[in-house]
């Protein structure tokens, strides 16, 4: 059984919120993304701690998927575009780190 990884996540949509409209999604994930290559000021090795996967679903449809690695900066900000489906649904962002810890957040999307 995997452990929970609670992160601060901000999700916003830019564009008209109506069926079949094209929107840009902005996703900010609060995570330190330590590569495991660095040492702190006292010479102690800083352990690796990175997000490995991020997925975004709207309803049952997978609309975005990314595999992250050590080249990703702290607090990753991801952008992607997609076409809203005919029926409004919740957007669910899920993530997993390299240790198998997982988490998710849900945000309702309602059409105007």
N, C-alpha and C positions, 0 to 999 in steps of 0.2 A: 504494500500500500504506500502510495507516494505522500510526501509531506506537502503541506500547503505553503505557497509562496505569495504573500500578500504584497502587492505593489500599488503605488499611486499611479493611476492611469487617467489621462484626459483624452477624450474623444470628441471631435467636432466635425460637422459636415458643412461644407461650403457649397451653396447652390440652392436651387428651388427644391423644397421638399414636397414633391408630388410624384405620382406614378410615372415611371419610364423617364424620369429626368436624370441627366448626368450630374453627378456631384463629386467633389473632391473630399476625401476623408483625411483628417489630420489626427495622428495618433502619437501622443507623448507618453512614454513609459518611464517612470522614476526608478531607475536601477543603476547601480554603480559600475557595472560592466568591468570588473577587475580582470585583467588578462592573465595574471599569474606570472608575469615576466618582471614585475617591479619589486623594489625593496623600499621600505619606509625610511624615514629620517634616521632611525637608529640601526638600520642595516638588517631589519627583520623582513623576511620574505612575505609578501602580501599574497595570500592564497587566491587561486583562480575562482571567480564567481561571475559567470556570464549567463545571459539568456541564450537559449539555443533555438527555440522555435516560438513564433508568434503567429496566431491564426485569428481571422475575423470571419464570423458567420453572420448572415442576416437571415433570420428564420432558420431553415434547414440548409441553406446554400452557403458554401464556402466562397467568400468573395476576395479574400486576401490571405496569403501565406508567405512567411519569410523565415529563412534559416539564418540566424545571426551567428557571429563568431567574435574572435578576439580583435578584429579590426573595427568593430562598432564602438563608437564613443559612449561615454556615460550618458544616461538619460536619453536613450534613442528616440528620435522623432521620425516617424514614418509617414509618408504621403502616398496615397493612391486614389485613382478615380474609378468609378463604376456607375452603372445605370441602376437606379432604384427599381425594385420589382413592382408589379401591379398592386400588391397588397402590402401595407405597412407591417413591419415586424420589429422585434428587438434585435439590436446588434450585440453580439457577444464576442468579446476579445478574450482569447485564452493564450496562455504562455507556459513554457517549461524551461527550466534551467538545465545546466549540464549535469546536475546531481539528481535529476528526476523530480524535483519539486515543481508543483504546478499551481496555477491560479487562473481566475477568470473574473471578468466584470461584465455586467449587462446594462445596456442603455436602450430604453425604448425610443423608437423613431416613429413619430406620428406625422402624417401628411397634413399640409395646411389646405 
